[in-house]
Every structure is written in C-alpha cells, then in structure tokens.
C-alpha cells in the first residue's frame, strides 16, 4: 500500500486558497466606490430591485455583500478542512485493514459514522485514534462557532453561540514582526495596529524578529460579527499551519507502521 499524503493535504490547502481569493475579490469589489452594478442581468425581465437605487442604499447592499462573502469564505475553508479530515481518517482505517486489525466491512461502517460528525468531533476522534494533540484545536473550535453563526444567523450572535460567559470569543494565532533595537525597544513592522510612524530602519547589529501570538476577539449577545482582512488572513494562515501539523503527525504514524508514502 502506497499513500499520497500530499494530495490529501491539498484538499485543505485548495479550500484555503479559494477562500482567500474569493473573499479578496468580493471584499475588494465591495470597497470599490466606482463599482455599483448590483443587477444580475440586464437582459431578463426578472428584476427584483429598482434600477435607480440611491447610492446610500447601494452602499448598504455592499456592506451586507461583504459580510455574505466572509461567511461563505469561512464555509469554504472549514468545509474543505472537514473533507481533509475525512481523508486522514480513511488513511488511518487503511492502515488497520492492511494489518488485518480491522475488516473492510467494519472500516466502511466506522468511516460512514465519522463522515457524519462535525469538524470538532472529527478532530476529537482523530486525536483519540492517532494519539496526537493539536495546538490549534482550541482555536478551531472558536472558528467553527463563528462559522456557524455567520452561516445560520447571518453573523448576529445568539445565546447558543456564547462560549465565554456573555461573549462569543474567537481566538487564533497571529504573527508579529518587529525590529529589536539596541535598547531592547521594539519598532513594529506588523501588524498595522501596532505600527508607529517611526522610521522602520534596521541598524547594523539589530535584529528583525518574528513572534507568534494568540489573538482574541469578543462579540457580545446581539452583536454582528465583523472581521477585517488582516484578521481573516491570519486565520487562513493558522488553518494552513493546522493542516501541516496533522499531515506531519499522520506521516509519523505511517512510518511507525511501515507504510510507504508516495513522493511527489
């Protein structure tokens, strides 16, 4: 048995790339003041909105469009991540059947049940079966709650989505880049909200450092979930790291069981 793990990894990465590009196109279009064509077709007679909407009303549509694009982007990358997990589980079952520890019938039954689970229960099941721990698991749990709220409640926080007392707490891992000065002070290059107007110049002997930090954003009951492009990009980067982490651990599992991995 030879397994192509790279192809499985690309299932998740394809969803991340699609989400990145689709959200980029949609958000940039919504932010473009000169783009205000909301009519689906000028040929058909099925028109659901006035063709002469005031610009203020068009801007309201564009704000909602941006929220809609983000909710679909979350569905895209998390949905792809779920399919990726399905394939990781399938690899695990293949190992068991190849070693005669599980019949094909039992494996088919187990995989059918696994595919019915949500992303969090899939992660929990894989952690138990493959005995690995993901440092991103807690973050993905909060991202999944946000995804569900965006998809099912148009991003308006309801009581069932509260996971931190009276708040919906979203967490992820973000990157900070700064120049370490001689006096140990820092001049931030990224993220923008930490950057000052001070000249970002690296003197001889000084260092550019990269630090990864947990991000937290809270939304109260009845609040509309809003995320900016930097926050979304960081979440997508973290999901790619989570994918690589799982791939690395399944490769170790395959090596222990002397299963060949197809080289790409």
C-alpha positions as CSV (number, residue, x, y, z in Angstrom):
1,X,0.0,0.0,0.0
2,X,1.3,3.4,-1.1
3,X,-0.4,6.6,0.1
4,X,-0.3,10.0,-1.5
5,X,-0.4,12.3,1.6
6,X,0.5,15.4,-0.5
7,X,-2.8,15.0,-2.5
8,X,-4.7,14.7,0.8
9,X,-3.1,17.9,2.2
10,X,-4.0,19.8,-0.9
11,X,-7.7,19.2,-0.2
12,X,-7.4,21.6,2.8
13,X,-5.0,24.0,1.0
14,X,-7.3,24.3,-2.0
15,X,-10.1,25.4,0.3
16,X,-7.8,27.9,2.0
17,X,-6.7,29.3,-1.4
18,X,-10.2,29.5,-2.7
19,X,-11.4,31.3,0.4
20,X,-8.5,33.7,0.2
21,X,-9.1,34.6,-3.4
22,X,-12.9,34.6,-3.3
23,X,-13.0,36.8,-0.2
24,X,-10.4,39.0,-1.7
25,X,-12.3,39.6,-4.9
26,X,-15.6,40.1,-3.0
27,X,-14.3,42.5,-0.3
28,X,-12.3,44.5,-2.8
29,X,-15.4,44.8,-5.1
30,X,-17.5,45.9,-2.1
31,X,-14.9,48.5,-1.2
32,X,-14.6,49.9,-4.7
33,X,-16.6,53.1,-4.8
34,X,-16.8,53.1,-8.6
35,X,-18.3,49.6,-8.7
36,X,-22.1,49.8,-8.0
37,X,-23.7,47.4,-10.6
38,X,-25.9,45.2,-8.5
39,X,-28.2,44.0,-11.3
40,X,-27.8,40.3,-12.0
41,X,-28.8,40.7,-15.7
42,X,-30.0,43.5,-17.9
43,X,-31.5,41.0,-20.5
44,X,-34.0,39.2,-18.4
45,X,-37.2,41.0,-17.3
46,X,-36.9,39.5,-13.8
47,X,-35.8,42.5,-11.8
48,X,-36.1,42.4,-8.0
49,X,-34.6,45.7,-7.2
50,X,-35.1,49.2,-8.6
51,X,-32.5,50.1,-11.2
52,X,-32.1,53.6,-9.9
53,X,-31.3,52.9,-6.2
54,X,-29.8,55.9,-4.4
55,X,-26.0,55.5,-3.7
56,X,-26.6,55.3,0.0
57,X,-28.8,52.2,-0.5
58,X,-26.3,50.6,-2.8
59,X,-23.6,51.1,-0.2
60,X,-25.8,49.3,2.4
61,X,-26.1,46.4,-0.1
62,X,-22.3,46.4,-0.5
63,X,-21.8,46.2,3.3
64,X,-24.1,43.2,3.5
65,X,-22.4,41.7,0.5
66,X,-19.1,41.9,2.2
67,X,-20.5,40.1,5.3
68,X,-22.0,37.5,3.0
69,X,-18.7,36.9,1.2
70,X,-16.9,36.4,4.5
71,X,-19.5,33.9,5.8
72,X,-19.1,31.9,2.5
73,X,-15.3,32.1,2.8
74,X,-15.4,30.6,6.3
75,X,-17.7,27.8,5.0
76,X,-15.2,27.2,2.1
77,X,-12.1,26.7,4.1
78,X,-13.7,24.9,7.1
79,X,-15.7,22.7,4.7
80,X,-12.5,21.7,2.9
81,X,-10.7,21.1,6.2
82,X,-13.5,18.7,7.1
83,X,-13.1,16.7,3.9
84,X,-9.3,16.7,4.5
85,X,-10.0,15.2,8.0
86,X,-12.2,12.5,6.3
87,X,-9.3,11.5,4.1
88,X,-6.9,11.4,7.1
89,X,-9.4,9.1,8.8
90,X,-9.6,7.0,5.7
91,X,-5.8,6.6,5.7
92,X,-5.9,5.5,9.4
93,X,-8.5,2.8,8.5
94,X,-6.4,1.7,5.6
95,X,-3.5,1.0,7.9
96,X,-5.7,-1.0,10.2
97,X,-7.2,-3.1,7.4
98,X,-3.8,-3.7,5.8
99,X,-2.5,-5.1,9.1
100,X,-5.7,-7.2,9.5
101,X,-6.7,-5.4,12.6
102,X,-10.0,-4.4,11.1
103,X,-12.2,-5.9,8.4
104,X,-13.1,-3.8,5.4
105,X,-16.8,-4.1,6.4
106,X,-16.0,-2.6,9.9
107,X,-13.8,0.1,8.4
108,X,-16.6,1.1,6.0
109,X,-19.0,1.3,8.9
110,X,-16.6,3.4,11.0
111,X,-15.9,5.8,8.2
112,X,-19.5,6.3,7.4
113,X,-20.1,7.3,11.1
114,X,-17.0,9.5,11.0
115,X,-18.2,11.5,8.0
116,X,-21.5,12.3,9.7
117,X,-19.6,14.1,12.5
118,X,-18.9,17.9,12.5
119,X,-15.3,19.3,12.3
120,X,-14.8,19.4,16.1
121,X,-15.9,15.8,16.7
122,X,-13.8,14.7,13.8
123,X,-10.8,16.3,15.3
124,X,-11.6,14.8,18.7
125,X,-11.9,11.4,17.2
126,X,-8.6,11.6,15.3
127,X,-6.8,12.9,18.4
128,X,-8.0,9.8,20.2
129,X,-7.3,7.3,17.5
130,X,-3.9,8.6,16.4
131,X,-2.9,9.8,19.9
132,X,-1.8,13.3,18.9
133,X,-2.6,16.7,20.2
134,X,-3.2,19.8,18.1
135,X,-2.0,23.1,19.5
136,X,-4.6,24.7,17.2
137,X,-7.6,22.6,18.3
138,X,-9.0,25.2,20.8
139,X,-8.7,28.0,18.2
140,X,-10.5,25.9,15.5
141,X,-13.4,25.3,18.0
142,X,-14.0,29.0,18.2
143,X,-13.6,29.5,14.5
144,X,-16.2,26.8,13.9
145,X,-18.7,28.6,16.3
146,X,-18.1,31.8,14.3
147,X,-18.7,29.9,11.0
148,X,-22.0,28.5,12.3
149,X,-23.1,31.9,13.5
150,X,-22.2,33.5,10.1
151,X,-23.9,30.8,8.1
152,X,-27.0,30.2,10.2
153,X,-27.7,33.5,11.8
154,X,-26.2,36.0,9.3
155,X,-23.5,36.7,11.9
156,X,-25.8,38.0,14.6
157,X,-24.6,36.5,17.9
158,X,-27.3,34.5,19.7
159,X,-27.2,33.0,23.2
160,X,-26.3,29.5,22.0
161,X,-23.1,30.7,20.4
162,X,-21.7,32.3,23.6
163,X,-18.6,30.4,24.7
164,X,-17.1,32.9,27.2
165,X,-19.7,33.9,29.7
166,X,-21.7,36.6,27.9
167,X,-19.4,36.7,24.8
168,X,-18.7,34.7,21.7
169,X,-14.9,34.5,21.9
170,X,-12.9,34.0,18.7
171,X,-9.2,33.1,19.0
172,X,-6.5,32.4,16.5
173,X,-2.7,32.7,16.1
174,X,-1.3,35.8,14.5
175,X,2.2,37.0,13.6
176,X,4.1,40.0,14.9
177,X,7.2,41.3,13.2
178,X,9.4,43.9,14.8
179,X,12.8,45.4,14.9
180,X,14.7,44.7,18.1
181,X,16.6,47.9,18.9
182,X,19.9,48.2,20.9
183,X,17.9,49.4,24.0
184,X,15.6,46.4,23.7
185,X,12.7,48.6,22.5
186,X,10.6,47.4,19.5
187,X,9.6,49.0,16.3
188,X,6.7,47.0,14.9
189,X,6.5,46.2,11.2
190,X,3.4,44.1,11.5
191,X,0.5,44.1,12.5
192,X,-0.5,47.6,11.3
193,X,-2.4,48.5,14.6
194,X,1.0,48.2,16.5
195,X,3.0,50.1,13.9
196,X,4.0,53.7,14.7
197,X,5.1,56.4,12.3
198,X,8.6,56.0,13.4
199,X,11.1,55.1,10.6
200,X,11.4,51.3,10.3
201,X,15.1,51.2,9.7
202,X,17.3,48.3,10.8
203,X,20.7,49.4,12.1
204,X,23.8,47.2,12.0
205,X,23.7,44.6,14.7
206,X,19.9,45.0,15.3
207,X,17.5,42.1,14.6
208,X,14.2,41.6,12.8
209,X,12.2,39.2,15.0
210,X,9.0,37.2,14.3
211,X,6.8,36.3,17.2
212,X,3.5,34.3,17.1
213,X,0.8,35.4,19.5
214,X,-2.7,34.3,20.3
215,X,-5.3,36.8,19.1
216,X,-8.7,37.2,20.8
217,X,-11.8,39.0,19.6
218,X,-15.1,39.0,21.6
219,X,-18.6,39.6,20.3
220,X,-21.5,40.3,22.7
221,X,-25.0,39.0,22.5
222,X,-26.9,40.6,19.6
223,X,-23.7,41.9,18.0
224,X,-22.9,41.5,14.4
225,X,-19.6,39.6,13.8
226,X,-17.2,41.8,11.9
227,X,-13.7,40.8,10.8
228,X,-11.1,42.8,8.8
229,X,-8.9,41.4,6.1
230,X,-5.8,41.1,8.2
231,X,-7.7,39.1,10.8
232,X,-9.1,36.8,8.2
233,X,-5.7,36.4,6.5
234,X,-4.2,35.4,9.9
235,X,-6.9,32.8,10.4
236,X,-6.3,31.3,7.0
237,X,-2.6,31.1,7.7
238,X,-3.3,29.4,11.0
239,X,-5.5,26.8,9.2
240,X,-2.7,26.0,6.8
241,X,-0.4,25.5,9.9
242,X,-3.0,23.2,11.4
243,X,-3.2,21.2,8.2
244,X,0.6,20.8,8.1
245,X,0.6,19.8,11.8
246,X,-1.9,17.0,11.1
247,X,-0.1,15.9,8.0
248,X,3.2,15.7,9.9
249,X,1.6,13.5,12.6
250,X,-0.1,11.1,10.1
251,X,3.3,10.7,8.3
252,X,4.9,9.7,11.6
253,X,2.0,7.3,12.2
254,X,2.6,5.7,8.7
255,X,6.3,5.5,9.3
256,X,5.8,3.6,12.6
257,X,3.5,1.2,10.7
258,X,6.0,0.8,7.8
259,X,3.6,2.2,5.2
260,X,5.1,3.7,2.1
261,X,4.3,7.3,1.3
262,X,4.2,8.4,-2.4
263,X,6.7,11.0,-3.2
264,X,5.6,14.0,-5.3
